[in-house]
C-alpha cells in the first residue's frame, strides 16, 4: 500500500486526539506504519465510540473517518439512526448490510449465505419471510454476526460507521452492541457516535464498550474561542476580526454545527465580519435553530413549509415524489419547494433528500401542529402503501395516528406484524398489534388480534401473553380453529412459565367442550405432555393408565398420534416398566417421523422419545436423534432456549456414555446459551444441573459447588420435572461436599415427590442410590434396604447400566463378602452396557475391595482396567483414586495403552458381528479362538463405542439378527 493520502479537506478544529485515535485504528486495521510501509503484525480491528451532545461535530468527524478509510482502500459500511425510524425493525442493519448483498442473483445469494439465507434474508429485506416458524432473536443475531463476519473477512479491511446510534432501532442496536466486543478479532473497525443523554435503555451496553479510550467513549467537547475563530476565518476570510470571532464563539457556545451555520448566514447576508457587525450575530444565531429556524422556514411560503413537514414525517432517505404525495403538492410545486429548502440550508440532496442536520429535522418535526402531524402520518401511510412499499413501511406512520375504528388501519398493522415477526422482530410486531387493538378492530376480529398479540409476546413477555390469550378466549369466536390455536398457545406459554397445573387445566376445560375427535386427541396429547412434566400432579398413576390405553389403540397415522405414542414410551421409562416396552413405543413413535422444529408444536415429545433410548442403554441412537434435532433447530434459526436444551441434553447423553470431557464442553455451551435466555428459566435449571453432575463425575467438587452458588442452584426448585432431576443433583452435590444429613434430607424430599407419582426408575432418577450412601453412616440398615429397593426397581427396568449402577450403590452400603459379590455382579452388568464411567467406577470399587480383602493379584487387574477407563472417560478424580489404590498395593500405575476412539478394531468388529447374529459369548470365544473373558471385554468396548447394549447391537451395526 502506498503512502497515506493527505488526511484533511476541511479543518476539524480541536479534534486532533480523536483523529489520531482514528488514524491509529486505521493503521492497525490496514497494517500500515506511520511511514506508509507495511507493518509485520497481523491487522486487527478496533472500536471507536464518540459521544457528545447535538451539533458537537460527531457527524463531521465520522465523515472524515469514512474518507480516510476509503483513501486507505477500506470497504466502508455506513448507517445512520433516524428519529422517525427508531421503531422500524432492522432499519440500521439494512442500511449497513443490504447494499453489500442486494443485486446479487438469488441463487448466488443463497449459495453465499447458505443456511443463513432464510434466517437473515427477511430481516435484511433480501427475501420474503417464510411461512414457517420465525427464528428466535438469538438465532437472528447469530445470523447477522455470521454475515458481518463473513463480509469483514471477505472484503477486508472493513470500516463500519454508525452515526446517531441513539436513534437506531432496538433490534439493530442490541445486535451491534453484542457484536462490538468481537471486532478486535476481525479486520473490522467499528466507529459509532451517539448523544449520551439520549441513548435508550436497551443500548446501555454502548456506554461501556471497550474502545480506544478503554471502558469509555471519546467525549467531544465544545470548541474553544480560538478554534471558532479559525473556523470563522476559514469560511469568511482573514478580515474577520477578533471581536467578531469571539462573539461568534459566545453566541454558539462553541457548538461546531451552529458556528458553521452562523458563518453561512453571515455570508448570505453579506455582513462584514468586523466588530461593527458583531452585534447582529445573536439574531442570526437564533435563526439557525429552534423558533428562529422555524420563522425562517415559514418565510419561504406555505407550500414549502408543507413540503418540509412531509420530509420531516418521512424521516431519512426521502424520495422527492413520495414527499410531494404526502404534502399534497404537484411535481413542479414540490420541485420549487425542494429548491427553496436547499437554498435555505434545510434540505440537501437531489434524487434522495435529507435534512442538512438532525437538529434541523427535529426542529421542523416538532414545529408541525399536532393535528397536522397526525394527519400527515396517516397520509404517509396511504402513500407508502400506494407506492408498493408494503405494510411494514406504513406501520411506523400508523403508530403515530389516533385510533378511529378504521379496519384498514387494523389490517395494515396486522400484516406488518406478521411480516415483522416472521423476520425475527417480535417486539416490533407486538407494538403494531397493541396499536391495532386500540383502533379497535371489529368485534369479530378482536379474538384473532389478541391471539396474534399473544404469539408476538410469547418469548419476551409470557405473563402478558397469558393475559392476551385468556382475553381472546372471552371474546366471541366464530372460527373453531382459531379457538383451538388460542388454547394450544395458552397452554404452551403457561407450561413454559412453570405453571404446568394451569396449562393442564386449560386443556382439560376445552377437551370437555370440543366436539371434533381429532382436535380432542391433539388436546389430550398436549395435556398428557404437560402432566408428564408436573411435579405436583395429583393422580399420576391414573393418568398413566389412561395414556397406556389410548396409545395402545393408536396406529401412528399422524403427528398427534405419534406424539401420544411417544409420551407412552416416556411414561414407561419414568415408571420403570421393562426397557423393551419403552423401546417398542419409542420406535412406533418414530416410524412416521417426528420433527423437532414443528411450527405449532413444542419440541418436548421428540426430546423425550430420544431420551427413552438413552435410559434404555441405546445412547448411540439418542445421539443420532439429537444431531438431527439440533440441525433442525439451527436451520430454523432457533438459537435460544431450544438450542440450549439441545446442547445441554446432548452433554447429558455424553455424560451417561462416560465421555466426560465432551459432555462438559456441550453442557457449558448449553449453559452459555441458557444464560442469554435468562436465569430461573427451565433451560437454565437443566444446564446448571447437568454441568454440576458432570463436574462431580470428573472429581471437581469445589468447582461444582461454585457453579451451584453462582447460579442460585437450590430450593425452591422448579415445578417442572427436569433431566436430570435438579433436587436429586442438589442432594448429590451436598453428599459430595460431605454434608450427609443435609443430603439425606434433600434426597428424601425428592423421593417423597417422585414415588407417589409412580416414578420409580433409578436409571432416570437415582435418588435412592445417593440416599443410601447418605444414610450409611447414621442408619446403615436403612441404607441397605434403600439400596436393595433401588436394585429391585432397576432389575424391573432391565437396562444393564441401571442394574450395574444400583448394584454398586448396594455394595457401597453393604459389608463383608457381600460387597465383593455385589461389585462383581455390577461389573458384569456394566460390561454389557455403554456406560463407560459407571463401569470405571465399578472396576475401581471392586479392585479396592479385593485389595483390602487380601486378593492383590485380582485387585490389580480390576484397578488397572478401572484406571484406563477413568482416564479415557476424563474422570480425573476417579483416576487419582485408582492410582492411590495401586500404590497402596505396591504397584505402579502403567501407562495407558491408547486413547479409546469410536472406531472398532478388527477383533471388536468380529465379536460384535457374531453377537449380533445371536451367538453366545462362549460360541464367540470358540469361533475367535480366544477365552470368554477376552470376548466379554471386546464386547464391552463395542457397547461403549457404538452406544448400545446387546439387544440393540444388530440395529446399531446395520445388521439383521439371525434367529
N, C-alpha and C positions, 0 to 999 in steps of 0.2 A: 504494500500500500504506500502511496506517495506521501509527500509532506502534507501536514494538516493545512486545510484551506484557511483563508482569512476568516476569523470567527465572528465578526460582527458587522451588521449593516447599519442598524440604528443603535446608538449607545444605550446600554442598560445601566443607568446610573446606580451606584451603590449596590450592585448585585454581583460584585466580584467573587465573594465567597460562594454564593450559590452556583455561579458559572464554573468556578474552579471545581466544585464538587461534581458538577455535570461532566466537565472535561475529564476528570479523573475516572469517573464511572465509564465514560465512553472509551477512554484509552484502555481500561481493563477489559471492556467488552470486546473491543476490536483487536486487542493485542498490540496496541501501538504505544511506543515510548514518546516522551516529550520531544525527542529529536526527530520523530517521524519514522524511526526504524521499528522493525518487528520485535516485539517482546517475546522471550522464550517461554514465558509462563502460559498455562492454559487460559484462554479467555474465560472470564466469568461475569455473571450478571450482578445486578445490584438493584436496590430500591431507593428512589429519591422521592421524598414526600415534602411538599411545600405547603405551608399553611399561612393564611393571612386573611384579613377582612376584605370586603368587596372593594375592587378598584385598586388594590395594592400592587398589582402587576403580575399576578400569577399566570394569567393567560399569555402575556407578552414573554414571560420567562419560559414557559413551556413551548411557545412558538420558536424561540431561539434554540431550545434543546432539540426540537424536531429538525430545525435547519442544520444544526451541527451534526446531528445523527445522519441525515441524508447526505451531507457533504463527506462523511466518512464511509459511505457505502452501506449504511444500515437499512434494513427493511423497517419502515415506520408504520405502526398501527396507532390510530388516534381515535378518541371518542370524547364526547362532552355530555355531562349530565344536563338535563333541562328542567327548569322549574315546572313546566307544564307536562313533562313526560315522566315524572317520578313514579306514577302508578302504572306505567306501561312495562310489563314484564319483559326482561332481557333487552330493553332498548339499548343500553350501553354495550352489552355483549354483541348485539347485532352490528352496531357501528364498528366495533373492533374487528370482528371475525368475518362478517358476511362479505365485505369487499375482497377478502383473500380467497373466498370459496365460490362466490356467485359467478355465474357464467361458465362454470365447468360442466360438461355434459353429465347427465345423471349417472350413466354407467361408470364414468371415470370417478365421479364424486363418491359413489357407493364403494368403489374399489379403494379409494383413498381413505375413506373414513371407516371402512369395514363394518364391524358390528355396532359402531357408534352412530352410524348413519341415522337409524330410526330413533335414536335416543336424543341426539343433539340437533338433528336436522330441523324438527319443528320449532325448537327454541330459537334457532338462528334464522328462521324464515327460509330455509333451504328446501323444505318439503312439507307437505301437509301432514298433520298428525294422523297416526294410525287409529283404527277403531278399537284396538286392544287396550289393556291397562296401561296408564301412563307410567313413565319412570318416576321413582321417588326422587326427592330433592337431592339426596346424597349421590344417587346414581347419575343424575344430570350434572351435578358439579364435577364428578369424576370424569364424565364425558367431555365437559368443557376443558377440564385440566388436560386431558389427553390431546384435544385438538390444539390448544395453545402450545403445549409442549412440543407436539409434532411440528407445528409451524415454526416455532422458535429454533428447533434443530435443523429443519429443512431449509429455512430462509435466514439462517444466522449470518451476521449478528442482527438482532432484532431489538427495536425500541418500542415500547408500548406507552402511550401518553394518554392519561385520563385527566381532563380538566373538569372543574366544578363537580368533583366527586360527591360533594354533599347533596347534589341533586340527582345522583344516579339512582336507578330503580333498585329496590331491595334485593331482587334476585341476582342482578349483576354485581352489585356492590359486595354482598356477602360472599359470592364466589371469588371475586378478586381479593378480598381481604384474607380469605382462607388460602388462596394460591400464592399470595405475595411472599411469604417466607421461603418459598422454594426457588425464587428467581436466581439466587446466588449459585444454584446448581446448574443453571441453564445459561446459554448465550443470549440473555434477555435482560434489558434494563427496563424497569417499570418506574415511570415518573408520574406521580399523581399530585394534584393540587386541590385544596378544598378550603372552605371557610370553617374554622374550628367551632365557631359559635352556632353554626347551622348543620353540623354533622349529626345525622339522625342516630337514634339509639342502636339500630341494627348495624351501624357501621363503627361502633366504638373501637373495634379492633384496629382501625386505621390510626388511632391516636398512639398506639404503642408498637406499631410495626417496626422491625429493625431496619433502619436506613443508614445513610451516610453519617447522620448525626447521632448514631446509637439508637436508644429506645425513644426517640422523639423526632418530630418533623423539623425541617428547616423553616423557621418562622421568618416571614418577610416583614420588615419594619418600614414605616413611612420614610420618605426621602428627607434628607436634611435640606436646609436652606441653600447650601452650596450646590447640592445635586439638582434642586429645582431650577436654580439659576442656570446651570449647564443645560438642562432640558429646554428652558425658555430660549436661550441664546442659540441652541442648535436649530430651533424652529423659526425664530424671529430675527436672528442675526445678532451681531455683536453690539448693535446700537441699544439693545435692551440694557438699561442702566441698573445699578444695584438696588435702588429704591423700588423700581418696578418689579424686579425679580423677587425681592424679599416679600413684596405684597402678594405676588403670585403664590409664594410658599404659604403665607399666612392664611389666605382665603381658601386654599385647598388642603391645609393641614398636612402637606407632604404626600397627598394621595396622587400617585402617578397618573391614573386614568383622568382624574379631574384636572390635573395640571396640563395634560396633553389636549384635552377638550377645551380648556381655557385658552391656550395659545391659538388653537384653531379659530375660536371666536374672535380673538384679538385680530388675527389675520383677516378673517372675513369682514370685520368692521373697519378695517384699515386704520386701526388705532396705533398711534406712535408709541412704542414701548419705552416710555420715559417716565420720570417722576410726575410730569404734568398729567398724564393719563392714568396714573395708578389708582386714583380714587374711583374710576369706573369699573375696576376689576371685580369688586364684590357683587355688583349687579350682573356682570357677565357670568361669574361663577355660579350664581343662583340659577341661571338658565341652563346649566349643564345637567342638573339632576332635580328630582322632586317636582315641586309645583312649578318651578321655573321652566323645567323641561316640558311639562305639560302645557304651560302657557305658550311656549314656543311652538309646540305641535299644533295647538288649536289655531294659531295664526295662519297655518298652511291650508285651512279650509275644511269643510265638513266631510267631503269625500275622502280627503287624505287622512283625516282623523279616523274615519271608519275603516279605511284600509289598514292603518296602523293597528287598530284594535283587533281586526281579523287576524293579522300576523301575530299579535301577542297571544291570542287564543290558540292559534295553531302551534306555537312554540318555536322549535328549531327546524332547520332544513325545510323552508316553506316554499312550496310551488306557487308561483305568482297566480296561475289560473285558479288554484284552489282558494287562495286568499281573496281573489276577486269574487268568487262564487259565495264565499262566506260573508263578504262585505256587501254583496248585492250590487256590485258595480260592473259596468261593461268593460270590455277589454281595453279600450283606449283610455277610459277614465281611470282604470286601475293602473295602466302603464304610466300615466301622468302622475298619479299619486305615488307610485314607487320611485319615480324620478325625483319628486319633491322630497321624499323621505331620505333618499340617498344624498341629495344636496344638503339636507339639514343634519347629516351625520347621525341619522337614527337607524336607517337600514343600510345594508351593504349587499352586494351580490347582484346577479342578473338572472340566470336560469333558475337558481335557487336563492331565496332571500334569507337573510338572518340579521338580527339586530347587531349593531356595532359593538354593544357590550351588554352582558346580562343585566347590569344595573338599569339600563335604558328599557330593556324588555320588561323587567319587573315594574318599573315606574309606570309604563304605559298600561300594563295589565291591571295594576291596582287602581288606575285612574278611570277605568271603564265603570260607568254606573252599574250597580248590582243587577238590576233587572235586565239591562242591555247585555251584560256579560253572560247571564244565564241564557238569554235568547241566542246570543252568538254561538255559545257552545252547542245548543240544540241545532242551530243551522249548520254548524261544522259537522255534527254527527250525520245529518242528512247528506251533506256534500261528500263526506268521506265514503259513505255507502254508495252514492251515485257514481263516484269515481272508481268504484270496484276495489277499494282498499280493504273491505271486509269489516265484520262486526268488531273485531279486536281493536282496530284503529279507531272505530267510532266510540267504543266503550268509555274511553277516558273522558270524552266530551259529555256523554250521557251521565257520567258520575257527577258532573257539575250542574246538572239541570234539576229543577224542582219536580217532585212527584205530582203527576196529574192523571193517574189512572190510564195511561196510554199503553195499550197492549203491544204496539210496535216497539216501544222502548223496552218492554219486558222481553220480547222475543230477541231483540238485538243483544241485550245483556246476557241472556241465557246462551245464545250462540257464541258470544265472546267468551263466556265462562267455559263452555265445552272446549273451544279451541285452546284456551289458555291452560286449562287443567291437563289436557292431553299433551300439551307442550312441556308440562312439568312445573307449572307455577300455580299450585292450589291456593295460595294466599290471595293472588290476584283474582282468581276465579271466585273465591269466597266473597271478596269485596263487591264484585259485579252482581253476584246473586243476592247479597244482602240489600243492595240498592234496588234490584228488581222487585224484591219483596216489599219494599217501601212504596213502590209505584202506585198502588199494589197491582198484582196480577189478577185476572178474572178468578172468581171463586173456584171454578172447576179446575184451574191450573195451579192453585196455591199449593196443593199437596206435592205436585211434581217439582215446583221450585224449592220447597222445603227439603225434599229428598235430595235434589241436586246440591243444595247448600250443605246438607249434612255430609254428602260424599266429599265435597270440596274441603270440609273442615276435619275430615276423618283423622289425618295424621298429625295435624297441628293443634287442634282443639277438641279432643274427644268428648269432654263434658258438654261443650256447646253442640257437638254433633248429636249427642243423645237428646238434648232439648229440641233440636230442629226435627229429628226423626219422630220423636214422640208427638210433637205438634202436628207433623204431617199425618200421622195416623188418626188424629182427631178431626181432620178435615174430611169433607165428603169426597170419596174416591170412587169413581165410576169404572176405572180400569183395574181389574183384579191383579194383573201382572205388576202394576205399579205398587199396589199394596203389598204384594208378596216381596218385592225387591226392597221395600222400606223395612219390612220385618227382618229379612236376611241381614241387611246392613246394620240395623239397630242391634240385633243380637251379636253381630260381629264386633261392633265398637264397644258394647258392654263387656264382652268377654276379654277384649284386648285392654280394657281398663281395669281388669281384675275384679269385675263384677259378674262372675260366672253364674251365680244364682239368678240374677235378674235376666241374664241372657237366656237361660233355660226357661224361665217362667214366661218370658216374652214369646218364645216359640210355642210353649205349651198352650197359651191362650189362643194363638192363631190356629194351631192344629185342631182345636175343638170346633172351630167355625169354618174351616176350609173344606169345601166340597170336592175339589179336584184331587184325585187319588195320587197322582204323580207329585203334585205340589206338597201334599201332606207327607209323602215319603221323603221329599227333599228336606222338609222342616224337621221331620223325625231324625234324619241323619245329622242335621245341624245340632239338634238338641242332644242326641247321643254323644256327639263330639264334645260339646261344652261340658256335659255332665262327666265325661271321662276325665276332664281336667279339674273338676271341682274337688277340693279337699274337704268340703262340708256337705257333700251330697247326702241327703237323709236316708235313702234306701238304695244303696249301690247294688247289692245282690239282686234286687228285683229288676233294676234296670238292665243288669247283665243278662238275666233270663229272657227279658223281652227282646233284647238285642240279638241273642242267640237264635230265638225262634224266628225272628224276622229275617236275619241273614241266611239262615238255612233254606228259606223259601225262595230267595232271590237267585237269579242266574248271572247277574253282572252285565245285563244288556245295555245299560247306560251308566253315565258317570255317577249318578246318585246311588244306584245300586252298588256300584263298585266301592263307593265311599262307605256305605253301610257294611259291606263285607270287610273292608279294610279296618273299620272300627271293631268289628268282631275279632279280627286277628289280634289287634292290640289288647282288647279286653281279655282274651285268652292268655296273653303274655302277662298282663298285670296279675291275674288271678292264679297264675302258676299251673294252668292246665298243661297237659303234655305238650312238649315243644312241637311235635309233629302236627298237632291240631292247629296251633297258631300259624305254622308254616303253610299248612294246607289253605287256610283262609287268606293268608298274605299272597300266595300265588294266584288264587282266584281273583283277588282284587286287582292284581297287576295284569291279568290276562287281556283285558280290553284297553289297557293304557290309562295312566293317571299322570297328568302333567302337574308340575309344582307351581306354575305361574298362571293358573287359570284366572281370568279377569274377575269373575264374580264368585270365586271360591277362595277359601283360605288354603294355605299350604300345609295345614296341620296333619290331615289324614295321610297324604303321601309321605310325610316325615315319619309318622307312626308306623306305617307299613314297612318302611325301610329299616326302622329301628327294631321291628319284630325279628328280622333276620339276624341282627346283631346279637340280641339277647338269646337267640336260639343257636348261637355259635356258627352263624354264617356272616361274619363281618365283611368278608370279601364282597358278597352280594350287596350288603349295605353300602359299601363304598362306591360300587358301580352306580347305585341309585342316587347317592348323594352327588356324585360327579355330574350326572345328568341333570339333577335338580338345581345345583348351583349354576351350571351353564344356562339353565332356563331362567334363573333369577337375573344373571348378568346380561342375557340377551334382551331382557325387558327393561334393564336399567334399574333394577331393584337392588340398591347397594346399601340400604339402611338396615332395618330390623331383619328383613328377610335374609340378606347375605350374612349378617351377623349370626343368626341362628344356624345357617348352613355351615359356616366355618367353625363355630363353636361345637356343634354336634359332630362334625367330621373330626375335630380334635378329640372328642369323647370316644368316637369309634377307634381312633388310633390308640388312645389310652387303653381301651379294652383289649386291643390286639397286643399291647405291650410295646408299642413304638412311641416311647415317651417323649423323645426329643421332637419328633414330628408333631406329636399331639400338642406339645407346648406351643410350637410355632402357630399351629392352626387356632388354638384356643386364645392366644394373645392377639391374633388378627381379629378373631371374633370379639374379643373384649374391646379392642380399639374401635371397632365399628359400633359396639354397644354403647360406648361412652359418647359417641356422636349422637346416638338416638336419645340418650338421657338416662340418668341414674334412677333406680327404682322401677324401671320398666321390666317386664318379664324377661326380655332378652338379656338385660343386664344381670339379673339373678342367674340365669343359665350360664353366662360367660364366667362370672366370678366363681360359681360353684365348680365348674369344670376345671378352671385353672388351679384352684386350690387342691382338688383331688389329684391332679397331675403332679403338682409340686410335692405333695405328700408322698406320692409313689416314688418320686425322684430323691426323696430324703431331705428336702429343703423345707423343713418345718417352719423355721423362722420367717422365711420369705412368704410362705403360705399364710402365716398368721398376719404378716404385714399387709398382704393383699386384702385379707378379710377386714382388717381395721381400716384401711384406706377407703374401702368401698362400703362400709357400714354393713358388713355381712353378719347378720344376726337377727334376733326377733325384733319386730314382728315379721314373720315370713309371709310370702305372698299366698293368696287364697288358691292360686292355680298350682296344679301339680307340675313339677319341673323335672328335667332329666340332666343330671342326677337330682334326686330329692335334696333340696338345699338344707333342710333341717337335719337330715342324716349326715350330709357333708359337714355341717357345723359341728355335730357331735363327734365325727371322726377327727376334725381339727382339734377339738378340745382334748380328745383322747391322746392324740399325738403330742400335745403340749403337756401331758401328764396330769391334766385336770380330770381325773377319773370320775369323781362324784358329779361334777357338772356335766360331763359327757354322758354318764348314765341317765341323768335326768332328761337331757335333751333327746336321747335316743328312745327312752321310754315314751316320751311325748310323741315322737314320730310313730312309734308302734300303736299308740292309742288312737292316732289319727288315721292310720292306714288299715289296721286289722279289721275294724268294723265295716270297712268298705270292701272287704274281701280281697284286698291287695296283698297277696301272700308270697309273691315270687322273690326270693332273695337274689336272683340274678338281676332283677330290676332295681330293687332297693335292699341292700344288705344291712339294714338297721340292726337286725338280730345278731349278725356276726360281730359288729362293733360293740353292741351292748354286752354280749357275752364277755368280751375282753375287758370291758369297763367294770363288769361285776366280779371278775375272778378274784380280786383282792379282798373285798368285803363280803362277798356271798358266792363262794366257789361252787357250791352245789347248784344254786340257781343259774350260775353261769353255764354249767354243763347242760342243764336242762334247756336253757335258751339256745345253746349251740346245736344240740341234738334236734330240737324242733326245726331249726333252720335247715339242718341236713335232710330231715324228712320232707320238708317243702321243696328243697332243691331236687331230691330224687323224684318227686312227683312231676316236676317240670322236665327233668331228664337231660338237660343240656350238660355235657361233661364239665364245662368250665364252672357252672353253678354248683355242681356236686363237689368238684375238687376244691373250690374256694370255701364252701361250707365245712368240708371235712378238715381243712387246715385250721379253720377257726375253732372247731371242736377239739382238735389236737392242742391248740394253744391253751385251752382251759382245762384239759384233762391232765392226768398224771400217770406215772409208771409206764408199763409196756404198752398201755392203750395209746399213748401218744405216737409211738413208732408205727403201730398198725394203722392208725388214722392217717398219718402222714404218708405212709406207703400207698394207701388207697387213694389219697389225694393226688399224689404224683401220677398214679396210674390213670386217673380220670383226666387230669390236666394234660397228660401226654397225648390224649385223644382229642384235644381241643385246640383252637387257635390262640388261646390266652397265654401269650409268652411271659408276661410279667407275673401272672399268678403261678405259672409253672416254676419260674425262677424263685419265687418266694417259697413255694413248697419244697423245692430241692434244697435250698439253703436251710430251711427249718428241719428237714429230715436229716441232712448232714450234721447239723448242730446237735440234734437229739442223739444220733448214733455215736458221735464223738463223746458226748457226755455219758453215754451208757456203756462205753468201753468197746466200741467197734470202729477203730480208727480207719481201717482199710476201706470198709464200706462207706464210712463218713466222707473220706477223701474223694471218692468217686462222685458222690452227690454234690459235695461242696464245689468241686471243680466245674461240674456241669452248671451248678447254680451261679457261680461267678461268671462263667462265659455268658450265660443267658442274661444275667443282670446287666453286664456291660453292653451287650447287644441291644438291650431294651433302653439303656440310658438311665437305669435305676442306680445312681451313684451311691446312695445310702445303703442299699442292699448289697452292692458290691463291696463296700467297706466292711460290712458285717461278715460277709463270706471270707474276706481276707483275714479278718481277725480270728475267725474260727479255724482257718487253715493254719495260721501262725500258732494258735493255741495247741493244735495237733502236731506241731513241729514240722509243718510242711510249708514249702514256699509256693506262693501263687505262680502258676505258669503263665506264660504269655498266651494271649488269645490266638486261637488257630486262624481265624479270619473274621471279618465283619460280615454278618449274615445279610444276604440280599433276597429279593423275591424270586430270583432265578433258581429253578430246581436243578440239582445235579443229576447226572445220568442215573445214578443208583436211586435217588429220591423219585425220579420220574418213573422208573421201572417199578418200584414198590407201589407208587401211587396208582399206576395203571392196573396192576394186578389186583389191588384192593378195590378199585372202582369196578372191576369185573366180578366182585363178590368173593374173592379169595380170603381165607382166614390168615391171621398173622403167621400161623405155623406153615400153611401152604406157601405163603410168600417167601418165607425163610428157606424152604426147601427149593423153590424154583430159583432163588437168587444164590443158593449155596452159602448161606450165612446163618447166624444164630438169631433166635427170636428177639432177644433184647436189642440187637442191632436194627432189626426191622422196626421195632417199636420206636426207636429214636429217629430212624429215617422218616417214618410216617408222622412223627411229632413235628419234625421240621417242615414236612409238606403241609400239615394243617396250619402251621403258623404262617407259612409263606403264601399259601393260596387263600387263607382266610375262611376256613370251613372246618367242620368236624367230618367224621367218616360218612355220615348219612348224606352230606352234600357234596362229597368228593367227585362223584361222577359228573354231576352238573357243572361243577366248577372247572373240571378238566375238559368239559365239552364232549364227554363220552356218555354212552348209554350203559347202565348197569346190566350186566348179564345175569339173568335169573335162571 
